[in-house]
Amino acid sequence: MQKNNFDIVVKNLSKYKNKLIEIDKVKEIVKKILDNEYSENKAYKMIYHLKNK
């Protein structure tokens, strides 16, 4: 079963558990995963969903 982009971002961010992380670092991780599909709007949507999980 293939993981979706959200699961991959969560896995990459799990090493920062209980630590403060800057929005730029999160956007960098999202950009690396999405490659050519990246947009600021998609990054902020994913961050919004991360905050609510």
N, CA, C and O atoms as a MOPAC input file, in Angstrom:
PM7 MOZYME 1SCF
protein

 N      0.83300 1    -1.18500 1     0.00000 1
 C      0.00000 1     0.00000 1     0.00000 1
 C      0.87900 1     1.25000 1     0.00000 1
 O      1.80500 1     1.36300 1     0.80300 1
 N      0.59500 1     2.15800 1    -0.87400 1
 C      1.38900 1     3.37300 1    -0.99900 1
 C      0.92800 1     4.41800 1     0.01600 1
 O     -0.27000 1     4.62300 1     0.21400 1
 N      1.88400 1     5.06600 1     0.64400 1
 C      1.56100 1     6.11700 1     1.60700 1
 C      1.22000 1     7.39800 1     0.86700 1
 O      1.77900 1     7.69000 1    -0.19000 1
 N      0.29500 1     8.15900 1     1.43800 1
 C     -0.01000 1     9.44500 1     0.81500 1
 C      0.94400 1    10.51300 1     1.34900 1
 O      1.69100 1    10.26900 1     2.29700 1
 N      0.91400 1    11.66400 1     0.75300 1
 C      1.84700 1    12.73800 1     1.11300 1
 C      1.70500 1    13.15700 1     2.56800 1
 O      2.69900 1    13.46000 1     3.22700 1
 N      0.47900 1    13.17500 1     3.07300 1
 C      0.25300 1    13.58100 1     4.45200 1
 C      0.97500 1    12.64700 1     5.42100 1
 O      1.60800 1    13.11100 1     6.36900 1
 N      0.88700 1    11.33100 1     5.19100 1
 C      1.55500 1    10.35600 1     6.05400 1
 C      3.07300 1    10.51900 1     6.02200 1
 O      3.74400 1    10.36100 1     7.04200 1
 N      3.59900 1    10.83100 1     4.86300 1
 C      5.04400 1    11.02100 1     4.72700 1
 C      5.49700 1    12.25600 1     5.50400 1
 O      6.53500 1    12.22800 1     6.16600 1
 N      4.72400 1    13.33300 1     5.42600 1
 C      5.05900 1    14.55000 1     6.17500 1
 C      5.00600 1    14.27200 1     7.66900 1
 O      5.89100 1    14.70000 1     8.41000 1
 N      3.98200 1    13.56100 1     8.11900 1
 C      3.86100 1    13.23100 1     9.54300 1
 C      5.05700 1    12.40900 1    10.00000 1
 O      5.59900 1    12.65100 1    11.07900 1
 N      5.47200 1    11.44600 1     9.19600 1
 C      6.63300 1    10.61800 1     9.54800 1
 C      7.89800 1    11.47300 1     9.66300 1
 O      8.68500 1    11.29500 1    10.59200 1
 N      8.09200 1    12.39500 1     8.72500 1
 C      9.28100 1    13.25200 1     8.75700 1
 C      9.25700 1    14.21700 1     9.93100 1
 O     10.30700 1    14.55100 1    10.48000 1
 N      8.08200 1    14.66400 1    10.31800 1
 C      7.98200 1    15.60700 1    11.43100 1
 C      7.99300 1    14.91600 1    12.79400 1
 O      8.15900 1    15.57800 1    13.81800 1
 N      7.82100 1    13.61300 1    12.81900 1
 C      7.76300 1    12.89900 1    14.09500 1
 C      9.07200 1    12.99500 1    14.87900 1
 O      9.06800 1    12.86000 1    16.10300 1
 N     10.17600 1    13.22400 1    14.19700 1
 C     11.45000 1    13.35900 1    14.91100 1
 C     11.54200 1    14.68400 1    15.67000 1
 O     12.43200 1    14.86000 1    16.50200 1
 N     10.62800 1    15.61400 1    15.38500 1
 C     10.59500 1    16.89600 1    16.08400 1
 C      9.54800 1    16.91200 1    17.19400 1
 O      9.16800 1    17.98000 1    17.67500 1
 N      9.08600 1    15.74900 1    17.59700 1
 C      8.03700 1    15.64900 1    18.60900 1
 C      8.48300 1    16.33400 1    19.89800 1
 O      9.62000 1    16.17200 1    20.34100 1
 N      7.57400 1    17.09900 1    20.48900 1
 C      7.80700 1    17.85500 1    21.72900 1
 C      8.86200 1    18.94200 1    21.57500 1
 O      9.46600 1    19.36500 1    22.56100 1
 N      9.08600 1    19.39400 1    20.36000 1
 C     10.01600 1    20.48600 1    20.09400 1
 C      9.30600 1    21.53900 1    19.26100 1
 O      8.37600 1    21.23500 1    18.51500 1
 N      9.74700 1    22.75900 1    19.39500 1
 C      9.21300 1    23.82000 1    18.54400 1
 C      9.88100 1    23.73000 1    17.17900 1
 O     11.08000 1    23.47300 1    17.07200 1
 N      9.09700 1    23.94200 1    16.15900 1
 C      9.63100 1    23.89400 1    14.80300 1
 C      9.08500 1    25.09800 1    14.04600 1
 O      7.90700 1    25.43600 1    14.15600 1
 N      9.94300 1    25.72600 1    13.29000 1
 C      9.53500 1    26.91600 1    12.54000 1
 C      8.71700 1    26.52400 1    11.32200 1
 O      8.87800 1    25.43700 1    10.76700 1
 N      7.84900 1    27.41900 1    10.92100 1
 C      6.99600 1    27.18900 1     9.75700 1
 C      7.83700 1    26.98300 1     8.50000 1
 O      7.44400 1    26.22900 1     7.61000 1
 N      8.97400 1    27.63800 1     8.42300 1
 C      9.84400 1    27.48900 1     7.25200 1
 C     10.36400 1    26.05900 1     7.12400 1
 O     10.48800 1    25.53900 1     6.01500 1
 N     10.66500 1    25.42800 1     8.24700 1
 C     11.14300 1    24.04500 1     8.23000 1
 C     10.04000 1    23.10400 1     7.75600 1
 O     10.29700 1    22.18000 1     6.98400 1
 N      8.81600 1    23.33900 1     8.21800 1
 C      7.68600 1    22.51200 1     7.79500 1
 C      7.44200 1    22.68900 1     6.30200 1
 O      7.22400 1    21.71400 1     5.58300 1
 N      7.47800 1    23.93900 1     5.83600 1
 C      7.27700 1    24.20500 1     4.41400 1
 C      8.37300 1    23.56000 1     3.57500 1
 O      8.10800 1    23.08700 1     2.47000 1
 N      9.59200 1    23.53700 1     4.08300 1
 C     10.70300 1    22.90500 1     3.36600 1
 C     10.46100 1    21.40300 1     3.21600 1
 O     10.70600 1    20.83700 1     2.15000 1
 N      9.98300 1    20.76200 1     4.27500 1
 C      9.69200 1    19.32900 1     4.22900 1
 C      8.55700 1    19.04800 1     3.24700 1
 O      8.63100 1    18.11100 1     2.45200 1
 N      7.50800 1    19.86800 1     3.30800 1
 C      6.37400 1    19.69400 1     2.39500 1
 C      6.81700 1    19.89800 1     0.95300 1
 O      6.41000 1    19.15100 1     0.06300 1
 N      7.64300 1    20.89900 1     0.72300 1
 C      8.12000 1    21.18900 1    -0.63500 1
 C      8.94200 1    20.02500 1    -1.18600 1
 O      8.83000 1    19.67900 1    -2.36200 1
 N      9.76300 1    19.42700 1    -0.33200 1
 C     10.59100 1    18.30400 1    -0.75600 1
 C      9.72100 1    17.10400 1    -1.14400 1
 O     10.04400 1    16.38500 1    -2.09000 1
 N      8.64100 1    16.89000 1    -0.42900 1
 C      7.77400 1    15.74500 1    -0.69300 1
 C      6.90100 1    15.97100 1    -1.92300 1
 O      6.72000 1    15.05900 1    -2.72900 1
 N      6.36100 1    17.17400 1    -2.07300 1
 C      5.44500 1    17.45000 1    -3.17600 1
 C      6.15500 1    17.71100 1    -4.49800 1
 O      5.53200 1    17.59600 1    -5.55400 1
 N      7.42300 1    18.05400 1    -4.47400 1
 C      8.21000 1    18.35300 1    -5.67800 1
 C      7.52200 1    19.37600 1    -6.57100 1
 O      7.34800 1    20.52800 1    -6.17300 1
 N      7.13200 1    18.97000 1    -7.76800 1
 C      6.58600 1    19.92700 1    -8.72900 1
 C      5.12800 1    20.28200 1    -8.45300 1
 O      4.60000 1    21.20600 1    -9.07100 1
 N      4.46200 1    19.57100 1    -7.53700 1
 C      3.08000 1    19.88200 1    -7.18000 1
 C      2.99600 1    20.95000 1    -6.09100 1
 O      1.89600 1    21.32300 1    -5.68300 1
 N      4.12100 1    21.44000 1    -5.62100 1
 C      4.15300 1    22.35400 1    -4.47700 1
 C      3.55200 1    23.70800 1    -4.81400 1
 O      3.78500 1    24.26200 1    -5.88800 1
 N      2.77900 1    24.22500 1    -3.88100 1
 C      2.30300 1    25.60200 1    -3.92800 1
 C      2.13300 1    26.06200 1    -2.48400 1
 O      1.95500 1    25.24400 1    -1.58100 1
 N      2.18900 1    27.35800 1    -2.27500 1
 C      2.02400 1    27.90100 1    -0.92000 1
 C      0.66900 1    27.49500 1    -0.34700 1
 O      0.55500 1    27.17800 1     0.83700 1
 N     -0.34500 1    27.50800 1    -1.18900 1
 C     -1.68700 1    27.15900 1    -0.74400 1
 C     -1.74100 1    25.71400 1    -0.23800 1
 O     -2.33500 1    25.44700 1     0.80700 1
 N     -1.12600 1    24.78500 1    -0.97000 1
 C     -1.10500 1    23.38500 1    -0.55400 1
 C     -0.31500 1    23.21100 1     0.73600 1
 O     -0.70000 1    22.42200 1     1.59900 1
 N      0.77500 1    23.93600 1     0.87000 1
 C      1.58700 1    23.84100 1     2.07900 1
 C      0.79600 1    24.30800 1     3.29100 1
 O      0.81100 1    23.64800 1     4.33000 1
 N      0.10700 1    25.43200 1     3.17400 1
 C     -0.66900 1    25.93700 1     4.30100 1
 C     -1.85200 1    25.03300 1     4.62500 1
 O     -2.22000 1    24.89800 1     5.79200 1
 N     -2.45700 1    24.40900 1     3.60900 1
 C     -3.54500 1    23.45800 1     3.85700 1
 C     -3.03700 1    22.26300 1     4.65000 1
 O     -3.68000 1    21.81700 1     5.60000 1
 N     -1.87400 1    21.74800 1     4.25100 1
 C     -1.31700 1    20.59400 1     4.93900 1
 C     -0.94500 1    20.95500 1     6.37400 1
 O     -1.16800 1    20.16000 1     7.28600 1
 N     -0.38400 1    22.13700 1     6.58500 1
 C     -0.03000 1    22.58300 1     7.93400 1
 C     -1.28800 1    22.73100 1     8.78000 1
 O     -1.29200 1    22.37500 1     9.95800 1
 N     -2.35400 1    23.25300 1     8.18500 1
 C     -3.62900 1    23.38700 1     8.89300 1
 C     -4.13100 1    22.01900 1     9.34900 1
 O     -4.57700 1    21.87200 1    10.48700 1
 N     -4.06300 1    21.02200 1     8.47300 1
 C     -4.51400 1    19.68100 1     8.83200 1
 C     -3.60800 1    19.05100 1     9.88500 1
 O     -4.08300 1    18.30400 1    10.74100 1
 N     -2.32300 1    19.33800 1     9.83400 1
 C     -1.40700 1    18.82600 1    10.85000 1
 C     -1.74300 1    19.39100 1    12.22500 1
 O     -1.70900 1    18.67200 1    13.22400 1
 N     -2.06500 1    20.67200 1    12.27100 1
 C     -2.39800 1    21.30900 1    13.54500 1
 C     -3.66900 1    20.72600 1    14.14300 1
 O     -3.79800 1    20.65300 1    15.36500 1
 N     -4.59700 1    20.31300 1    13.30900 1
 C     -5.88200 1    19.81700 1    13.79100 1
 C     -5.90400 1    18.31900 1    14.06400 1
 O     -6.92400 1    17.80000 1    14.51800 1
 N     -4.83700 1    17.62800 1    13.80800 1
 C     -4.77300 1    16.18200 1    14.08000 1
 C     -4.23500 1    15.92100 1    15.44700 1
 O     -4.11000 1    14.76500 1    15.85100 1

